[in-house]
Amino acid sequence: IPLSSGMILLTWQKIAPTSLLYQISPSLNMNMLVTLALLSTMLGGWGGLNQTQLRKILAYSSIAHMGWMMIIVLINPDLTFLSLMIYITTTLTMFMTLNLSSTTKIKSISNLWSKSTPTTMIIFLALLSLGGLPPLTGFMPKWLILQELIINNNPAMAILMALSALLNLFFYMRIIYTTSLTTFPTNNNTKHHWLNTQAKSTHMIPTLTIISSMLLPLTPMLITLI
């Protein structure tokens, strides 16, 4: 499917089921939620390990993030909403940057490194934020969710969720390693062209990049709002 359709499926289409989950959260069974959340995070982690298509990797990442939202919806539904907003922002950054550079495979990112280094860096920041690596914004919901699980006497669930997050972070780091650190030295024989006006809109990408990577210092303020 086109990148724009994938972006809609992984962002806009999540709002309705998550809103329904938020509204019926008081009547849900905690054991069922924990089981579904662990299965989602494990499936999202293991499924993305051997993928080369970036859209498939982001689809499995979406499954894993849904598990994080489900496990906390009964304890603190506001954290589910916060996780959804940060996930949507980071995924929008990722898809808009991929659409700008017409990148769909891991190999394309390695070719993009020599053509547009800032675009490649934005992709790397978005991937690491999706993986929850500090000090990026994506670390905030995972940190708060793990903290809530420990406060509510669920340290085993917190450990399992943290271990499952390492699977996602592993294949994100693998993408960055294979596309930027294992490129063989070759002579660049391509001709340099004049910079043309970009036909695709790029106005939202800088703002989304800042939101998806630099909001971790605002965590104390968000905690007071929650």
N, C-alpha and C positions, 0 to 999 in steps of 0.2 A: 504494500500500500504506500501511497505518497507520505512524505514526512509530515505534511500538514494534517492529513487524516490521522496518522499515528499520534500526533500531538493532541488532537481533540479527544481521541479514545483514552489517552492516559491522563488527561487533566480534567476537561469539562465533564466527561462521562463518570468521573468518580464523585462528583459533588452530590448527585441525587442519592446513590446508595449510602454514602457516608452520612448525609443528612438524616436519612431514615434510620440508620444505625444509631445516630446521636439521639434521636427522639425516643426510640424504644429501648435505650440502654438500661433504664431501671428494671425492666422486666426480663433481661437476658440472663442466661446461666453462665456463671463465671467459668466453670469447668469446660463448657463447650467453647467459650471464647478463647481460653488458653490453648485448647487443642487446635482450634482453627488457626490461631495466631502462630503457633509453633510450626504447624504444617506449611503455612504460607511463607514464613521466613526461610524455612529449610528448602522448600521447593524453589523459591526465588533465588536462593543462593546457589544450590546445586545446578539448577537449570541453566544459569548464565555462565557456567564455567567454560564450556566448550563451544561457545557461540562466537561467530565472526561478524555477524550482521549487527550493527549498532541498534537497530530497531528491536531486534529480539532481546538484546541485552537490556534495553530500557523496559521492555515488556516484563521480563523476569524481575527487574528491579521494582517495577510497579507492584508485582505480587508480594514481594518482600516488604515493601513499605506499608501495604495494606495490613499485613500481619502486625506491624508496630501500632497501627491505629486501632486495631481490634482489641489488642491485649489490654489497652488502657481505657477503653471507652466506658467500662463499668466503674472503674476507680475514679477517673478524672476525665469526663467527656470533653472538657475544654482543651486538654492536651491533644485529643484526637483532632479537634479543629485546627489547633496550631500546627500539628504535624502535617495535616492536609495542605494548609496554606504554604508552608515552606516547601513541601514536596512539589506542589503545582508551580511555584515560582522557579525552583531549580530545574524542573523538567521543561518548562517553557524556555528557560535560558538555553538548555541543551538543544532542544529541537529547533529553535530559531537560529542558533549558530550553525547547526548541521544543515539546515535548509539554506542558509546564506552561502555556505561553501559547497553545497550539493554533495555532502559526505554521507555515505550509507554503510561503509565497511571499515574495519580496523585498518586495512591497508591504505585506504584513502586518507586517513589521518596522518600516516607517515609521509605521504606525498604532500599533504597540506602544510607540513612543518616548514618546508623551504619556500612555500608560496606566500603564506600569511601566518607568521608566528603569533601575532596577537590573537587571531581566531583560534589557533591551536591551544594557546594558553587558557582561553575562556572555556574551551571544551574540557581541558584538564581540571580546571577549578570546579566546573559543574559536576564532573564525575566524582571528584574527591568529596564534594559537598553531599552528593547523593549517598556516598559510602559512609558519611558521618565522621569524617576525619577532622579532629580539632586542628586549628581554631576556626574552621569554616562554619557557616550557618547551619549546615546539615547535622552538626554535632549536637545542637541545642535540643531538638525534640527527643533524640535518643538518650541524651543525658538526663533530661527531666523525667522521661518515662522510666528509666532504670532507677532513678531516685525514688519515684512514687512506688514502684514495685517493692523496693527494699523497705520503705517506710511502712507499707502495708503487709509486712512479714512474708514476702514472696522472694527471698534471695535466690532460690533455685531457678525461678522463672527469669529473674534478672540475668543470672549467669548464662542460661541457655539462649536468651535473646541477644546478649552481647556476643556470644560465640557465633551465633548465626549471622550477625552483622559482619563478622570477619570474613565470611564467604563472599559477600558482596564487595567488601573493600578489597579483597584479594583480586577478583577479576577486573575491578577498576584499575588497580595498581598494575596489573598485568598489561592492560591496554596501554597505559602510559609508558610502561617499560619497553614494550615491543615497538611502539611507534616513535619513541624519542631517543632511547638509549641503545638500541640494537641496530640502528641504521648503518649499513656499511658505507665507508667513505667512497664517494664517487665524484667524478668531475661533473660539474653542472654545465651542460652544453646548451641549455635552453636560452633563448634570446629574451632579453628584457623588453617588456612592452610598456608603453605609456599607461599610466593609471587612468582608467576610465571611470566614469560615474557609475556607481553600483545601482543596478536596476532594482534590487530587492531592498526593502526598508530595513534600516539598521538602528532606528532611533530608540527602540525599546531594549536592545541588547545591553548597552552599558548600565542602564538602571537596573535591569534584572540581574546582571552579573554582580553588582554591588550588594543587592538584597540577598542573593543566594550564597554569598561568600563572606560578608563582613558584618553580619548582625549579631554574632555571638556576644560581644560586649554589652549588648542591650538585654541580655537574659535576665538580670535582676529586675529591670523595669517590667518585662513581660510576666515575670513570676508574680509581681504585685497585681498586675491586671487580671491574671488567672485566679 
